[in-house]
Amino acid sequence: MAARCGRGALPLALVAISAALVTYNALLSSRSGLLPLTSSSSFPTATASSSRRFGAAGSAGRPRPFHTAVTASGSAYNTWQCRVMYHWFKEARRAPGGGEMGGFTRILHSGKPDEFVDEIPTFVADPLAEGDQGYIVLNRPWAFVQWLQKADIKEEYILMAEPDHIIVKPIPNLSRDGRAAAFPFFYIEPEKNEKVLRKFFPEDKGAITKIDPIGNSPVIIEKESLARIAPTWMNISIAMKKDPDADKAFGWVLEMYGYAVASAIHGVGNILRKDFMIQPPWDLEVGDAFIIHYTYGCDYDNEVHDSPLMWNFRKSDSRLHL
């Protein structure tokens, strides 16, 4: 998906892209195109406002550390995204206010280890036996099921993140009182899609408004709650993909709807945190956000400038067109 960006969006987009590309440049080698990261990149310290808002440990009372997990396919561009993401995760964890950021796992659902398992803490998961039906993200819930069942996860909370997240400041445990913390997506619309969703969330489960406008990421959730949700999330996502109406209605965000429905079925409420992350070019300032999600393409053309297309960005394209 691409969007035209106004003048205010350009500096913000460059923040995210520069962080990714500057780090990426440190990864280049003649053999594999990737080298171990150095620690030369700096990370801003926590702001006074964030410290006042969340406290020294990021939450009231004792620290509640969470484990950060991202799923990965093992493709070339997905791998460099994971390496960039992991670098900035470590910088955030080292910074003041990062005390609740615990361990990190890349859940690699290719079924086989790669050459970066010693650089990034990695759990190797099997892909779906029946295949992903041309939708690679369908492997994500099954990968989480395997990880939760087999891995030794010390923390009692999980942050589900993604490779195309850049952490811009330390993240506290935003969950509260048994409720998960989740980012609300404007394009997840349960009420608008009630007819299709009722196939998977029947009326005896309650009002359609029980389904929150979320995906699985970013979400901070109790490990026990996620262990209950994950198998349902997997089964619903597969069922949705096989259902022509759901597949057509939800498209590339299908497994996000699968997670939202599964969360509602298991009665796990969500604190909706718009400050969890920003998504350029729709968001023009970092503000209080913890994450930059560089998922959208950005085009800068003659509606903004006085010349034809000057610059564009696609996260899966390693070239920047100037």
C-alpha positions as semicolon CSV with decimal commas, in nm:
position;residue;x (nm);y (nm);z (nm)
1;M;0,000;0,000;0,000
2;A;0,134;0,340;-0,090
3;A;0,026;0,689;-0,001
4;R;0,127;1,036;-0,105
5;C;0,311;1,217;0,170
6;G;0,284;1,581;0,259
7;R;0,581;1,797;0,353
8;G;0,548;1,716;0,722
9;A;0,569;1,344;0,656
10;L;0,907;1,353;0,483
11;P;1,124;1,417;0,792
12;L;0,939;1,150;0,992
13;A;0,961;0,891;0,718
14;L;1,330;0,964;0,688
15;V;1,374;0,902;1,061
16;A;1,243;0,547;1,025
17;I;1,405;0,472;0,693
18;S;1,739;0,626;0,788
19;A;1,749;0,418;1,106
20;A;1,685;0,107;0,902
21;L;1,923;0,191;0,619
22;V;2,208;0,325;0,831
23;T;2,195;0,007;1,035
24;Y;2,157;-0,198;0,718
25;N;2,467;-0,040;0,568
26;A;2,661;-0,177;0,864
27;L;2,540;-0,524;0,768
28;L;2,672;-0,541;0,415
29;S;2,934;-0,792;0,311
30;S;3,050;-0,930;-0,020
31;R;2,951;-1,287;0,066
32;S;2,606;-1,279;0,222
33;G;2,519;-0,910;0,218
34;L;2,497;-0,919;0,598
35;L;2,754;-0,871;0,875
36;P;2,729;-0,851;1,255
37;L;2,606;-0,516;1,383
38;T;2,838;-0,284;1,567
39;S;2,735;-0,084;1,871
40;S;2,816;0,249;1,710
41;S;2,453;0,356;1,669
42;S;2,329;0,570;1,955
43;F;1,990;0,559;2,123
44;P;1,812;0,860;2,277
45;T;1,758;0,852;2,651
46;A;1,406;0,833;2,793
47;T;1,230;1,167;2,805
48;A;1,122;1,327;3,129
49;S;0,759;1,307;3,024
50;S;0,779;0,933;2,963
51;S;0,946;0,879;3,302
52;R;0,676;1,073;3,483
53;R;0,403;0,893;3,297
54;F;0,517;0,537;3,351
55;G;0,757;0,552;3,645
56;A;1,113;0,428;3,661
57;A;1,019;0,068;3,584
58;G;0,748;0,167;3,339
59;S;0,461;0,059;3,567
60;A;0,338;0,097;3,921
61;G;0,488;-0,139;4,178
62;R;0,732;-0,417;4,101
63;P;0,876;-0,452;3,748
64;R;0,685;-0,685;3,516
65;P;0,935;-0,788;3,250
66;F;0,808;-0,902;2,911
67;H;0,965;-1,112;2,638
68;T;0,965;-0,964;2,287
69;A;0,889;-1,206;2,003
70;V;0,882;-1,150;1,629
71;T;0,798;-1,405;1,360
72;A;1,017;-1,430;1,052
73;S;1,004;-1,609;0,719
74;G;1,379;-1,616;0,658
75;S;1,369;-1,425;0,330
76;A;1,657;-1,185;0,260
77;Y;1,472;-0,860;0,325
78;N;1,284;-1,006;0,622
79;T;1,619;-1,109;0,771
80;W;1,773;-0,764;0,750
81;Q;1,454;-0,619;0,899
82;C;1,488;-0,859;1,193
83;R;1,851;-0,764;1,244
84;V;1,774;-0,392;1,239
85;M;1,478;-0,443;1,471
86;Y;1,684;-0,650;1,715
87;H;1,959;-0,388;1,719
88;W;1,720;-0,111;1,823
89;F;1,549;-0,342;2,071
90;K;1,885;-0,387;2,246
91;E;1,951;-0,013;2,243
92;A;1,609;0,051;2,400
93;R;1,661;-0,215;2,664
94;R;1,994;-0,059;2,764
95;A;1,850;0,291;2,788
96;P;1,699;0,438;3,106
97;G;1,341;0,314;3,133
98;G;1,411;-0,015;2,955
99;G;1,407;-0,225;3,270
100;E;1,093;-0,420;3,180
101;M;1,222;-0,521;2,837
102;G;1,336;-0,879;2,896
103;G;1,444;-1,139;2,644
104;F;1,401;-1,144;2,267
105;T;1,317;-1,426;2,025
106;R;1,295;-1,438;1,649
107;I;1,049;-1,717;1,572
108;L;1,176;-1,844;1,238
109;H;0,897;-2,040;1,068
110;S;1,101;-2,167;0,774
111;G;1,152;-2,499;0,950
112;K;1,531;-2,477;0,945
113;P;1,797;-2,264;1,113
114;D;1,987;-2,001;0,916
115;E;2,329;-1,842;0,953
116;F;2,200;-1,576;1,195
117;V;2,076;-1,795;1,479
118;D;2,390;-1,709;1,677
119;E;2,339;-1,336;1,626
120;I;1,966;-1,317;1,699
121;P;1,810;-1,541;1,965
122;T;1,603;-1,772;1,746
123;F;1,343;-2,045;1,784
124;V;1,297;-2,253;1,469
125;A;0,933;-2,343;1,404
126;D;0,785;-2,562;1,135
127;P;0,569;-2,403;0,866
128;L;0,213;-2,524;0,824
129;A;0,212;-2,880;0,695
130;E;-0,058;-2,800;0,440
131;G;0,121;-2,487;0,322
132;D;0,042;-2,121;0,366
133;Q;-0,199;-2,105;0,068
134;G;-0,003;-1,818;-0,081
135;Y;-0,038;-1,614;0,239
136;I;0,294;-1,631;0,423
137;V;0,155;-1,469;0,738
138;L;-0,070;-1,773;0,788
139;N;0,235;-1,939;0,942
140;R;0,250;-1,679;1,221
141;P;-0,012;-1,815;1,463
142;W;0,112;-2,173;1,419
143;A;0,467;-2,052;1,487
144;F;0,354;-1,888;1,811
145;V;0,173;-2,207;1,915
146;Q;0,494;-2,406;1,876
147;W;0,707;-2,148;2,056
148;L;0,471;-2,120;2,351
149;Q;0,452;-2,498;2,385
150;K;0,822;-2,579;2,350
151;A;1,035;-2,278;2,449
152;D;1,152;-2,194;2,799
153;I;1,016;-1,841;2,835
154;K;1,118;-1,688;3,166
155;E;0,897;-1,378;3,153
156;E;0,525;-1,384;3,238
157;Y;0,437;-1,132;2,966
158;I;0,492;-1,130;2,590
159;L;0,530;-0,840;2,349
160;M;0,438;-0,955;2,001
161;A;0,620;-0,728;1,758
162;E;0,716;-0,740;1,391
163;P;1,038;-0,713;1,189
164;D;0,930;-0,379;1,038
165;H;0,909;-0,214;1,381
166;I;1,175;0,035;1,487
167;I;1,172;0,094;1,862
168;V;1,234;0,462;1,925
169;K;1,231;0,461;2,305
170;P;1,214;0,209;2,591
171;I;0,881;0,029;2,617
172;P;0,724;-0,029;2,959
173;N;0,476;-0,306;3,031
174;L;0,157;-0,131;2,921
175;S;-0,078;-0,416;3,012
176;R;-0,289;-0,379;3,325
177;D;-0,513;-0,592;3,547
178;G;-0,527;-0,895;3,319
179;R;-0,592;-0,686;3,009
180;A;-0,351;-0,681;2,719
181;A;-0,220;-0,357;2,568
182;A;-0,277;-0,332;2,193
183;F;-0,259;-0,082;1,910
184;P;-0,596;0,002;1,746
185;F;-0,588;-0,023;1,365
186;F;-0,827;0,198;1,172
187;Y;-0,870;-0,068;0,903
188;I;-0,981;-0,345;1,141
189;E;-1,357;-0,287;1,143
190;P;-1,554;-0,563;1,316
191;E;-1,891;-0,386;1,301
192;K;-1,857;-0,319;0,928
193;N;-1,773;-0,686;0,870
194;E;-2,018;-0,837;1,116
195;K;-2,189;-1,061;0,859
196;V;-1,864;-1,239;0,773
197;L;-1,732;-1,241;1,129
198;R;-2,042;-1,412;1,264
199;K;-1,922;-1,729;1,090
200;F;-1,635;-1,736;1,339
201;F;-1,783;-1,538;1,628
202;P;-2,144;-1,654;1,659
203;E;-2,406;-1,446;1,837
204;D;-2,393;-1,660;2,150
205;K;-2,041;-1,526;2,203
206;G;-2,177;-1,176;2,248
207;A;-2,197;-0,843;2,069
208;I;-1,969;-0,789;1,773
209;T;-1,825;-0,490;1,962
210;K;-1,647;-0,742;2,188
211;I;-1,401;-0,782;1,901
212;D;-1,142;-0,509;1,935
213;P;-0,990;-0,335;1,628
214;I;-0,652;-0,497;1,678
215;G;-0,408;-0,746;1,532
216;N;-0,159;-0,955;1,720
217;S;0,109;-0,689;1,698
218;P;0,200;-0,477;1,877
219;V;0,041;-0,644;2,178
220;I;0,171;-0,690;2,533
221;I;-0,016;-0,978;2,695
222;E;0,013;-1,225;2,979
223;K;0,190;-1,540;2,863
224;E;-0,089;-1,758;3,002
225;S;-0,354;-1,565;2,809
226;L;-0,158;-1,587;2,485
227;A;-0,112;-1,962;2,535
228;R;-0,492;-1,994;2,542
229;I;-0,551;-1,761;2,248
230;A;-0,282;-1,890;2,009
231;P;-0,438;-2,226;1,905
232;T;-0,775;-2,057;1,847
233;W;-0,605;-1,778;1,654
234;M;-0,438;-2,039;1,434
235;N;-0,756;-2,238;1,368
236;I;-0,969;-1,931;1,297
237;S;-0,707;-1,783;1,063
238;I;-0,690;-2,108;0,864
239;A;-1,070;-2,128;0,853
240;M;-1,093;-1,767;0,736
241;K;-0,839;-1,831;0,460
242;K;-1,045;-2,126;0,339
243;D;-1,367;-1,924;0,348
244;P;-1,407;-1,729;0,019
245;D;-1,609;-1,451;0,181
246;A;-1,363;-1,396;0,464
247;D;-1,062;-1,425;0,236
248;K;-1,204;-1,163;0,003
249;A;-1,317;-0,930;0,281
250;F;-1,000;-0,938;0,492
251;G;-0,721;-0,994;0,239
252;W;-0,372;-0,925;0,376
253;V;-0,504;-0,846;0,727
254;L;-0,687;-1,179;0,760
255;E;-0,476;-1,320;1,042
256;M;-0,516;-0,989;1,228
257;Y;-0,891;-1,046;1,227
258;G;-0,819;-1,404;1,333
259;Y;-0,631;-1,280;1,638
260;A;-0,893;-1,019;1,727
261;V;-1,169;-1,282;1,716
262;A;-0,966;-1,534;1,916
263;S;-0,891;-1,273;2,181
264;A;-1,261;-1,194;2,214
265;I;-1,359;-1,563;2,229
266;H;-1,124;-1,616;2,522
267;G;-1,245;-1,303;2,700
268;V;-0,911;-1,124;2,697
269;G;-0,975;-0,751;2,701
270;N;-0,740;-0,499;2,547
271;I;-0,629;-0,154;2,649
272;L;-0,619;0,030;2,319
273;R;-0,302;0,239;2,304
274;K;-0,281;0,474;2,008
275;D;0,057;0,587;2,140
276;F;0,196;0,235;2,103
277;M;0,324;0,314;1,754
278;I;0,298;0,542;1,455
279;Q;0,263;0,453;1,087
280;P;0,410;0,704;0,841
281;P;0,290;0,864;0,623
282;W;-0,044;0,872;0,804
283;D;0,131;0,992;1,120
284;L;0,350;1,298;1,085
285;E;0,518;1,312;1,427
286;V;0,675;1,056;1,660
287;G;0,517;1,222;1,964
288;D;0,489;0,981;2,258
289;A;0,502;0,669;2,041
290;F;0,730;0,378;2,126
291;I;0,750;0,222;1,779
292;I;0,769;0,337;1,417
293;H;0,594;0,088;1,189
294;Y;0,729;0,138;0,837
295;T;0,471;-0,075;0,660
296;Y;0,334;0,170;0,403
297;G;0,498;0,280;0,083
298;C;0,569;0,651;0,052
299;D;0,569;0,853;-0,270
300;Y;0,682;1,215;-0,302
301;D;0,562;1,358;-0,631
302;N;0,484;1,685;-0,802
303;E;0,170;1,741;-0,594
304;V;0,407;1,809;-0,305
305;H;0,714;1,929;-0,490
306;D;0,766;2,125;-0,810
307;S;0,911;1,833;-1,002
308;P;0,810;1,479;-1,102
309;L;0,851;1,182;-0,868
310;M;1,157;1,257;-0,658
311;W;1,168;0,976;-0,403
312;N;0,981;0,664;-0,297
313;F;1,017;0,386;-0,047
314;R;0,892;0,028;-0,028
315;K;1,005;-0,179;0,267
316;S;1,063;-0,485;0,046
317;D;1,271;-0,288;-0,205
318;S;1,634;-0,226;-0,110
319;R;1,663;0,060;-0,361
320;L;1,580;0,422;-0,285
321;H;1,484;0,611;-0,604
322;L;1,617;0,964;-0,598
